[in-house]
């Protein structure tokens, strides 16, 4: 028995050992690299996920349904009614059309039903006005979806750039911290040799503490920015870390038009302005629909009626005709409805004027922001180049014994601050361009692809 069991046990041990060796080998392998998250991909994810786009699409569907509902009034109406009634006293089963006693039928239980049809020949233009109102509302919903998409693109881009800005600032601070730590090592060595005063070590320690404090703050800002971007995309923060993002910058060939050109484009393609115009048109058609109540209504009507007792002795007859209706007195409801619709039209007209003024103001502010950010980025870039050279010279002078530690620390702090300002200025220029494109109605994924490029 023992001899027969030994081979099986050995086989089992070999299988277990092979399994655990495979598991250990798999654990030793580095995790697969994650694909970089480009700005375009981030926007595509957000457009398919974010609830604001879902709500905008639902509003479009609702508006389309309202158009179909309004158009349905052009079709004839067909109704089917039936009833089963029990009376205290006997009632006539069939209607009487002549004084023929042989046709008299009485019963306490009556069954009645009828199929009726009707079609409106004239209603003062109410149907057409309601259809036009629904169509204008549908255009408003479509433009609102377009505006929501542009706003979402701008917001996701801003969140994306915040992560890159925080990461770049953190890198600059870590480089400065490494430089300060190298200076501390140099001072400690000189102090051990008796060629430096303790105050120099205290000074560099203070600079390191301040740099570390700034680094901690920036790291917290970076973490918050990564989580914010993850919420915009509906994914886990581990997929929106700065290491996963691809840096972007403006293409040098992309120029900004003149104010007149931008205003003209705003008037032609801005979805908010077009939406306000469509709201005005919808309000005008709604007023026409309200005014149609002052006109008479003419309908073609017809029906087929069925009468029966519980014995199912069914008798049917038809009727057809033309019906004219006009309310002589409504307690002022028609006048109030017209006044309310007129007020809504005035409100829509004033909102259209306000949108026009706000758009022109936004263009002016965005143009100013673009020019300011361009000038600031150019100036800060020049400053960074000079300060980097100053810091290098101060470090060499300090190592040669010809400079002072104070000058080196000041130059290093100025360089660190300028690098952070340069990153911020470049990203502010991108955001200003995006705001300008959002106002003129150009902003889209395609516009970003033709305006921004990947940088290192």
C-alpha positions, 0 to 999 in steps of 0.5 A: 500500500505504501509503495503504491501511494508513494508515486502519487504523492510525489506527483502531487508534490511536484504539481504543487511545487510547479503551481507555486513556482508559477505564481511566484514567477508571475509576482516577480514580473513587473505590472503591465504598463498602463496606456497613457491618457491623452487629453483627447481620450480623456474628453471622449471618456467624459463625453460618454460618461458625464451626467450633464451630457446624459441629461442634455441627450434626454432633453433632446429626446423629450423635445423630439417627442413633443414635436411628434406629439404636436404633429399628431393633432393634424391626424383625425381622432378616433375614440372607442367608448363603452358602458354597462349601467344598472338603473333603479327603474327600467330604461329604454334600450334603444333610442326612439326615432318614431312613435312605434310601440313595437320598437319599445324595449325596456330593461334595468341593465343597459349596454352602450358603446360607440366609436367616434371620429373627428378632425379639426378643419380650422382652429385659428392656426393653433396646431401650426403654432404649437408645432412651430413652438415644439420645433423651436424647443427641439432646436433649443435642446439640440443647441443646449446639448452642443453648449453642454459638450463645449462646457464639458470639454473646457472643464475636462481640459482645465482639470487635465491641465491642473494635474500637469501644472501641479506635477510640473511644479512638484518636479521643480520643487523636488529639483530645488530640494535636491539642490538644497540637500546637496548644499547641506551636505557640502556645508556639513563637510566644511563644518566638520573640517572647521571651515564653515560657521554653524549659521550657514548650516542653520540657514540651509536647513531653514531653506530645506524646511521651507522647500519641503513645506512647499513640496507637501502643499503641492503634492496635496494639490496634485492629489486633489487635481488627480481625483478631480479629473477622475470624477470628471471621467468616472474612473478610478484616480489611479488611472488619472495620475500625472504619470499617465497624462501626456503633456500638451502645449499650443501649436505655434502656428495657431493665431487669434483673429481680430475682435471684429472677426471673433464677434462675427463668428460668435454671432454666427456659431455660438450655441448659447446665442443661437439657443437664445434666438430659438427661445425667442422664436419659440416664445413668439409661436407660443404667443400665436398659439395663445391668440388662436383662442380668439378664433372659432373652431370648426370640426368634422365629427362622426360616430357609430353607436351601439345599444343592447340589453343583457340579451345582446339584442344589439342595434347600431346607428351612425351619425355625422356632421360639422361642429362649430364652437366659439367660447363667448365668455371665459372669465378673462382666461384668453386675455390673460393667456395672451398677456402671459405669452407676450410677457414670455416673448419679451423676456426671451428678447431681453435674454437674447440681448443679454446673451449678446452683450455677455458674449461680446464682453467674454470675447474682450476678456478672453482676448485680454487674457490671451495677450496677457498670458502670451506676454507673461509666458514669454517674459517668465520664460526669459526670466527662467533662463536668466535665473537658471544661469544665475543659480548655476553661477552662484553655485559655482562661486559658492563651491569655489569660495568666492560667493555667499550662501545667501546669494545661492539660496536666494537664486535657487528660490527665485528659480523655483518660483519662476519655473512654477510661474512659467508652467502656470502662464503656459497653461493659462494661455491654453485656457484663455484660448479655450475660453475664446473658442468656447465663446465663438462656438469653435470648441470641439475635440477636432479644434483641440487636435488642431490647436494643441500638440504633445510636448515633452 
